[in-house]
Amino acid sequence: MPRLNATSVATARQPITARTSQMLAAWASDAVEVSGSLEPSTLPADVGPIEWWIPGTARPLRSAPAALPIDLMTLFEWTVQHSARVQAVAQAPWISGTQIEQARGVFDPRIYSDSDYNSSSDPVENILTTGGPPRLEDQLLGTEVGVRGQTSSGGSYGIGQGLGHKNSNSTFFLPNNQGSAGLFANWSQPLLQGRSIDANRSLILTAQFDTAAAQAKYTDAILTQLFDVANGYWSLYVERANLLLRQRHLERAQRIAVQLEHRQSLDAVRSQVLRAQAAVANRRAELSLAEANIKNEESRLRALVNAPAFSDQGHAELLPVQPAVISPIDFDIESEVALAINRRPEILELHELVNATQVRLNLAQDQTRPQLNLVLQGQLAGRQGASDIVGAWSNQFTEGRPGVGGGLQYQLPYRNRTAHGQVRQRQYELTQLTMLIREKSANIRAEVEIAVRNLRASHAAAISRRESLAAVHAELAYLEDRWQLLGNDPRLGQLQLDDLLNGQDRLLREEQALLQSITQYNRSLIEVQRATGALVYFSDAVAN
């Protein structure tokens, strides 16, 4: 099988889908090399390919109403699309995204309408107030309609039209029953504080950065869930393979027990028969536990993925068709560290928080400046007697001239400790985030280094386990030959049987150790993908 070198794997910057396809292709070819076309039922009891259990793990092992083939890529897709936990975390970016619209909504114009009616009856202190009546009776009805709003440059504006009607018992109020109208506009623009950094624009920017940080958290949750699903898949694979190992372990003891029972009337010692029967009973009990472990792992995997296919076939047997084999893939640590720092969601989240904090710092620094606002206003007015409000509205455009005004508003808080305190707070927060980025980068480097080293160590361990298992196979064949030769000896037969059964136990342990080593290598591959952030590309591709 061609070997994938470190350059092609570690520096190609391929998404996880492509890189995992390479791994799957390597796994598939490796499985053919190891297992060939031999079926478990046709393999001799103690001879054959080392990983003889690989074909059997992908076939039904119990009488279930249905069988559902699964592999890592399929489980990853289902997890991103259907996992309840992933879907729950996916709401966080949407929730943060609504804050952007809320911040932008501050710039939406607001249409308003104010109406009021006042009827007063006040005693007069001077006859010149009313011209004779002892009380001043006024009736006032008014309404105002207009638009108010703010701009992204920090200015505020208002445009409105007022209409009113008033009558009074004062003899000096001429003409009575007056209709009035007034059209006005005003503008206020900051010249110092708030001129270049508007608070409302800062809210939009911080909301955008917070949303990006929430997206990074969502991606991190997906990565964690995919990693858990991968572990669940390999745990199911191990339990299924372990069941096959224990079935063959039981068959070996059963063959010995049957052989001894047939020879019991000839030369078999009663103690040997009982010893073989005890071994059969003990191994059968362990087999029952192995069957229960498979169902337990299936339940855990269903809960993690939460896919409709699992719900529709709730009692189906899950068949892991992707085998755990040793695929010679290596990674360059420095290249992987550089990639991890650029794409791990924790780093991306911290960078977005830095951006948001920088915006808040700029806003706090702006608040230390004095307030100097330019205020401009203009108006048109009209008035008409005989309750002619329409005539008053018309007159505001035809009679007289517009009224204009303007001025400056200045304000400087004494000492301004609130604004200066906010500046120091934001500076401390920025320093804190910078230190967190430095710490997280160091942790990511350590994670990648550890993951790659563990991958290499697990590969070496699996190779050594193969050699150890081959030696145990040879030892077991030797012990079986000795038992066949000396089993009828009254003195040596029992010892040879014990050695043979103990040898079978050692074979089982070595097979389980090899299974764990190979599976650990496959787990280490996923751990490298998680540590380097490569699963980010897979989750993004599925989500889009």
C-alpha positions in Angstrom: 0.0 0.0 0.0 1.4 3.5 -0.9 2.4 5.5 2.1 1.0 8.9 2.6 3.9 11.1 3.6 3.8 14.0 6.1 3.9 16.7 3.4 0.9 15.4 1.5 -1.2 15.0 4.7 -0.1 17.8 6.9 0.5 20.7 4.6 -2.1 20.1 1.9 -4.7 22.1 3.9 -7.4 19.9 2.7 -10.8 19.9 4.4 -11.6 16.9 6.7 -13.8 15.4 4.1 -10.9 14.9 1.6 -8.4 14.0 4.3 -10.8 11.5 5.8 -11.5 10.0 2.4 -7.8 9.4 2.1 -7.8 7.7 5.5 -10.9 5.6 4.5 -9.2 4.5 1.3 -6.1 3.5 3.2 -8.2 1.7 5.8 -10.1 -0.2 3.1 -7.0 -1.3 1.3 -5.3 -2.2 4.6 -8.3 -4.3 5.5 -8.0 -6.3 2.2 -4.3 -6.9 2.9 -5.0 -8.1 6.4 -8.1 -10.1 6.0 -8.1 -11.0 2.4 -11.3 -12.9 1.3 -11.3 -15.3 4.2 -14.6 -15.5 6.2 -14.4 -16.0 10.0 -16.3 -19.2 9.6 -13.7 -20.6 7.2 -10.6 -19.5 9.2 -8.9 -22.3 11.2 -9.3 -22.0 14.9 -5.8 -20.8 15.7 -4.4 -20.0 12.3 -4.9 -17.2 9.7 -4.6 -13.5 9.4 -3.8 -11.7 12.6 -6.9 -9.4 12.6 -9.3 -12.2 11.5 -12.2 -10.4 13.2 -12.3 -7.5 10.8 -14.8 -8.9 8.3 -17.1 -10.2 11.1 -17.5 -6.8 12.8 -19.4 -5.5 9.8 -21.9 -8.4 9.7 -24.9 -9.1 11.9 -24.0 -10.8 15.2 -27.5 -11.3 16.6 -31.0 -11.9 15.4 -32.3 -8.3 15.1 -35.3 -7.2 13.0 -33.0 -5.1 10.8 -29.3 -4.1 10.3 -28.1 -0.6 9.7 -24.6 -0.1 8.3 -22.8 3.0 9.6 -19.4 4.6 9.2 -17.8 7.7 10.6 -18.6 10.1 7.7 -22.3 9.1 7.8 -22.4 9.5 11.6 -20.7 12.9 11.3 -23.3 14.1 8.8 -26.2 12.9 10.8 -24.7 14.5 14.0 -24.4 17.9 12.4 -27.9 17.7 10.9 -29.8 16.1 13.7 -28.0 16.0 17.1 -30.2 17.7 19.6 -27.2 19.2 21.4 -25.8 20.6 18.2 -29.1 22.0 17.2 -29.4 23.6 20.7 -26.0 25.2 20.5 -26.7 26.3 16.9 -29.2 28.8 18.2 -26.5 30.8 20.0 -25.3 32.6 16.8 -28.8 33.3 15.8 -29.5 34.8 19.2 -26.4 36.9 19.0 -27.3 37.9 15.4 -30.5 39.5 16.6 -28.5 41.9 18.6 -27.0 43.3 15.3 -30.5 44.1 14.1 -31.4 45.6 17.5 -28.4 47.9 17.3 -29.2 48.9 13.7 -32.7 49.6 14.7 -31.6 52.6 16.7 -31.1 54.4 13.3 -34.7 53.6 12.2 -36.7 56.9 11.9 -39.5 57.1 14.4 -42.9 58.6 13.4 -44.6 60.2 16.3 -47.8 62.0 17.0 -48.6 64.1 20.1 -52.1 65.5 20.9 -53.4 67.4 23.9 -56.4 69.3 25.1 -56.3 71.9 27.9 -59.2 73.8 29.4 -58.2 76.2 32.2 -60.0 78.5 34.5 -57.7 80.7 36.5 -58.4 83.7 38.7 -56.7 86.9 37.5 -54.6 89.2 39.7 -54.7 92.1 37.2 -57.7 93.3 35.2 -55.3 93.8 32.3 -55.0 90.0 31.9 -58.6 89.5 30.7 -59.8 93.1 30.2 -62.7 92.7 32.7 -63.6 89.0 33.5 -62.4 87.9 37.0 -61.2 84.5 35.6 -59.2 83.6 32.6 -61.0 80.9 30.6 -58.8 79.3 27.9 -59.6 76.3 25.6 -56.5 74.9 23.8 -56.4 71.9 21.4 -53.2 70.9 19.7 -51.6 68.1 17.8 -48.1 67.5 16.4 -47.0 64.9 13.9 -43.4 64.3 12.7 -40.3 62.2 12.4 -37.4 61.9 14.7 -34.2 59.9 14.4 -30.5 59.5 14.6 -27.8 59.1 12.0 -24.7 56.8 11.9 -22.5 60.0 12.2 -23.9 60.7 15.7 -26.3 63.4 14.7 -30.0 63.6 15.6 -32.8 65.2 13.7 -36.5 66.1 14.0 -39.1 67.2 11.5 -42.7 67.9 12.5 -45.9 69.8 11.7 -48.0 71.3 14.5 -51.7 72.3 14.3 -53.7 73.9 17.0 -56.9 75.7 18.0 -57.4 78.2 20.8 -60.2 80.4 22.2 -60.2 82.6 25.3 -62.6 84.9 27.3 -59.9 87.6 27.4 -60.9 90.7 25.5 -57.4 91.2 24.4 -57.3 87.8 22.6 -58.1 88.8 19.0 -59.2 87.3 16.9 -60.8 84.6 19.0 -61.1 81.0 18.0 -57.6 81.1 16.4 -56.3 78.3 14.2 -52.5 77.9 14.2 -49.9 75.9 12.3 -46.2 75.5 12.6 -43.7 73.5 10.5 -40.3 73.0 12.1 -37.0 71.1 11.7 -34.0 70.7 14.0 -30.5 69.1 13.8 -27.9 68.4 16.5 -24.4 67.3 15.5 -21.6 66.4 17.9 -18.3 68.1 17.1 -16.0 66.5 19.7 -17.4 63.6 21.8 -19.3 61.2 19.6 -18.2 62.8 16.3 -16.0 60.0 15.0 -17.1 57.2 17.3 -20.8 57.0 17.7 -22.1 54.9 20.6 -24.8 53.3 18.4 -22.3 52.4 15.7 -20.1 50.8 18.4 -23.1 48.7 19.5 -23.4 47.4 16.0 -19.7 46.5 15.7 -19.7 44.8 19.1 -22.8 42.9 18.2 -21.1 41.7 15.0 -18.0 40.6 16.9 -20.1 38.9 19.6 -22.0 37.0 16.9 -18.8 35.8 15.4 -17.6 34.7 18.8 -20.9 32.8 19.3 -20.4 31.1 15.9 -16.9 30.0 17.1 -18.5 28.5 20.2 -21.0 26.7 18.0 -18.2 25.3 15.9 -16.4 24.2 19.0 -19.5 22.4 20.3 -19.8 20.6 16.9 -16.2 19.5 17.2 -16.7 18.1 20.7 -19.8 16.3 19.6 -18.1 14.8 16.5 -15.2 13.7 18.6 -17.6 12.0 21.1 -19.4 10.3 18.2 -16.1 9.0 16.8 -15.3 7.6 20.2 -18.7 6.0 20.5 -18.2 4.4 17.0 -14.9 2.9 17.9 -16.3 1.7 21.3 -19.0 -0.1 19.4 -16.5 -1.5 17.1 -14.3 -2.8 19.9 -17.3 -4.5 21.7 -18.4 -6.2 18.5 -14.9 -7.4 17.8 -14.5 -8.5 21.4 -17.7 -10.6 21.1 -16.1 -12.4 18.1 -12.9 -12.9 20.1 -14.9 -14.4 23.0 -17.0 -16.6 20.7 -13.8 -18.1 19.3 -12.4 -18.3 22.8 -15.5 -20.3 23.8 -15.3 -22.5 20.8 -11.8 -23.5 21.6 -12.8 -24.6 25.1 -15.9 -26.4 23.7 -13.8 -28.5 21.3 -11.6 -29.6 24.2 -14.6 -30.4 26.4 -16.2 -32.5 23.6 -13.0 -34.3 22.9 -12.5 -35.1 26.5 -16.1 -36.3 26.9 -15.7 -38.7 24.0 -12.5 -40.0 25.5 -13.8 -40.2 29.0 -14.7 -43.9 28.6 -11.2 -44.6 27.2 -8.4 -42.7 28.8 -9.6 -39.2 29.8 -9.2 -38.3 33.4 -12.4 -37.1 35.2 -10.6 -34.0 36.5 -9.7 -32.9 33.0 -13.4 -33.2 31.9 -14.5 -31.1 34.8 -11.7 -28.5 34.2 -12.8 -28.1 30.5 -16.5 -27.8 31.5 -15.6 -25.1 34.0 -13.7 -23.2 31.3 -16.7 -23.5 29.0 -19.1 -22.2 31.6 -16.8 -19.3 32.6 -16.3 -18.2 28.9 -20.0 -18.5 28.2 -20.7 -16.1 31.1 -18.2 -13.6 29.7 -19.8 -13.9 26.3 -23.2 -12.8 27.7 -21.6 -9.6 29.2 -20.0 -8.9 25.8 -23.4 -9.1 24.1 -24.9 -6.6 26.6 -22.0 -4.2 26.1 -22.7 -4.1 22.4 -26.3 -3.0 23.0 -25.1 -0.5 25.6 -22.7 1.1 23.1 -25.5 1.2 20.5 -27.7 3.1 22.9 -25.0 5.7 23.6 -24.3 6.2 20.0 -28.0 6.6 19.1 -28.3 9.3 21.9 -25.3 11.2 20.6 -26.3 11.3 17.0 -30.1 11.5 17.4 -30.7 10.8 13.7 -34.1 9.9 12.3 -32.6 6.7 10.8 -32.0 5.5 14.4 -35.5 6.5 15.5 -37.2 4.8 12.5 -35.2 1.6 13.2 -35.0 1.7 16.9 -34.2 -2.0 17.3 -31.9 -2.4 14.3 -28.4 -3.7 14.8 -25.7 -1.1 14.0 -23.0 -2.5 11.7 -19.7 -0.5 11.8 -18.5 -1.0 8.2 -15.4 1.1 8.6 -12.7 -1.1 10.1 -10.1 -0.2 12.6 -6.8 -0.9 10.8 -3.3 0.6 10.8 -3.1 3.2 8.0 0.4 4.7 7.7 -0.4 8.4 8.0 2.0 10.8 9.6 1.8 14.5 10.4 4.4 17.2 10.6 4.0 18.8 14.1 5.0 22.3 13.2 2.8 22.5 10.2 -0.2 21.1 12.2 0.4 23.6 15.0 0.4 26.5 12.6 -2.8 25.3 11.1 -4.4 24.7 14.4 -3.7 28.2 15.7 -5.3 29.6 12.6 -8.5 27.6 12.7 -9.2 26.3 16.2 -12.6 27.9 17.2 -11.3 28.8 20.7 -8.7 31.1 19.1 -11.2 32.6 16.7 -13.6 33.3 19.6 -10.9 35.1 21.6 -9.9 37.2 18.6 -13.5 38.3 18.1 -13.7 39.2 21.8 -10.5 41.2 21.3 -12.1 43.1 18.5 -15.3 43.8 20.5 -13.2 44.9 23.5 -11.2 47.2 21.2 -14.4 48.9 20.0 -15.5 49.4 23.6 -12.1 50.8 24.5 -12.4 53.3 21.6 -15.8 54.3 22.8 -14.6 54.7 26.4 -11.7 56.9 25.2 -14.2 59.0 23.2 -16.3 59.5 26.3 -13.3 61.3 28.0 -13.6 64.2 25.5 -15.8 67.3 26.1 -19.2 67.5 24.6 -19.6 70.2 21.9 -22.7 70.0 19.8 -23.9 72.2 17.0 -27.6 72.8 17.2 -29.6 74.1 14.2 -33.3 74.7 13.8 -35.8 76.3 11.5 -39.5 76.9 11.5 -42.5 78.2 9.6 -45.7 79.5 11.3 -49.2 80.6 10.4 -52.2 81.8 12.3 -55.8 82.5 11.3 -59.1 83.4 13.1 -62.5 81.9 12.9 -61.1 78.4 13.7 -59.6 78.3 10.2 -56.8 75.8 10.8 -56.5 75.0 7.1 -56.0 78.6 6.4 -53.3 78.8 9.1 -51.5 75.8 7.6 -51.6 77.5 4.2 -50.3 80.9 5.5 -47.2 79.3 7.0 -45.9 78.9 3.4 -47.1 82.2 2.0 -46.8 84.8 4.7 -43.8 86.1 6.6 -40.4 84.4 6.4 -38.9 81.3 7.9 -37.4 81.5 11.4 -33.9 80.1 11.9 -31.7 79.6 14.9 -28.5 77.9 15.9 -26.0 77.6 18.7 -23.4 75.5 20.4 -23.8 73.3 23.5 -20.7 72.6 25.6 -20.3 70.2 28.6 -17.3 68.9 30.4 -17.8 66.8 33.6 -15.5 67.8 36.4 -12.7 65.2 36.7 -14.8 62.8 34.5 -13.8 59.8 36.6 -16.5 57.5 35.2 -15.2 57.8 31.6 -11.5 57.4 32.7 -12.4 54.4 34.8 -14.1 52.8 31.8 -11.0 53.4 29.7 -8.8 51.6 32.3 -11.4 48.7 32.6 -11.3 48.2 28.8 -7.5 48.3 28.8 -7.3 45.7 31.5 -9.8 43.5 29.6 -7.8 43.8 26.4 -4.6 42.8 28.3 -6.5 39.9 29.8 -7.7 38.6 26.4 -4.2 39.0 25.0 -2.8 36.8 27.8 -5.6 34.2 27.2 -4.8 34.0 23.5 -1.1 33.4 24.4 -2.2 30.7 26.9 -4.6 29.1 24.5 -2.0 29.1 21.7 0.5 27.3 24.0 -2.2 24.8 25.0 -3.1 24.1 21.4 0.6 23.5 20.6 0.7 21.0 23.4 -2.5 19.3 22.3 -1.2 18.9 18.7 2.2 17.7 19.8 0.7 15.2 22.2 -1.9 14.0 19.7 0.8 13.4 17.0 3.1 11.7 19.4 0.3 9.5 20.7 -0.6 8.6 17.0 3.0 7.5 16.4 3.2 5.7 19.7 -0.1 3.8 19.1 1.1 2.8 15.6 4.3 1.4 17.1 2.4 -0.3 19.8 0.1 -2.0 17.4 3.0 -3.3 15.3 4.6 -4.7 18.4 1.2 -6.3 19.4 1.1 -8.0 16.1 4.4 -9.6 16.7 3.5 -10.6 20.2 0.2 -12.1 19.0 2.0 -14.1 16.4 4.3 -15.5 19.1 1.4 -16.4 21.3 -0.2 -18.2 18.3 2.9 -20.3 17.9 3.0 -21.0 21.6 -0.6 -22.1 21.6 0.0 -24.5 18.7 2.9 -26.0 20.6 0.8 -26.4 23.8 -2.0 -28.0 21.9 0.4 -30.5 20.3 1.9 -31.4 23.7 -1.6 -31.9 25.1 -2.6 -34.1 22.2 0.5 -36.2 22.9 0.5 -36.2 26.7 -3.1 -35.6 27.6 -3.8 -39.3 28.4 -0.9 -39.4 30.8 -2.4 -39.6 34.3 0.4 -37.5 35.8 1.1 -34.9 33.0 -2.3 -34.7 31.3 -3.9 -32.3 33.8 -0.8 -30.0 33.7 -0.8 -29.9 29.9 -4.6 -29.1 29.9 -4.1 -26.3 32.3 -1.2 -25.0 30.2 -3.4 -25.2 27.1 -6.4 -23.4 28.6 -4.1 -20.8 30.1 -2.5 -20.4 26.7 -5.9 -19.8 25.2 -6.5 -17.1 27.8 -3.2 -15.5 26.9 -4.2 -15.6 23.3 -7.5 -13.9 24.0 -5.7 -11.2 26.0 -3.2 -10.6 23.3 -6.0 -10.4 20.6 -7.8 -7.9 22.8 -4.6 -5.9 23.3 -4.0 -5.8 19.6 -7.6 -4.8 19.0 -7.3 -2.0 21.5 -4.0 -0.9 20.0 -5.3 -0.7 16.5 -8.5 1.0 17.6 -6.5 3.5 19.7 -4.5 4.3 16.5 -7.8 5.1 14.8 -8.9 7.2 17.8 -5.6 9.0 17.7 -6.2 9.9 14.0 -9.5 11.6 15.1 -7.8 13.2 18.0 -5.2 14.8 15.6 -8.1 16.1 13.5 -9.7 17.6 16.6 -6.5 19.1 17.9 -5.6 20.7 14.6 -9.2 22.0 14.0 -9.5 20.0 10.7 -13.0 19.0 11.7 -14.1 22.6 11.3 -14.0 22.2 7.6 -16.2 19.1 7.7 -18.8 20.7 10.0 -18.9 23.9 7.8 -19.3 21.8 4.6 -22.2 19.8 6.1 -23.9 22.8 7.7 -23.8 24.7 4.4 
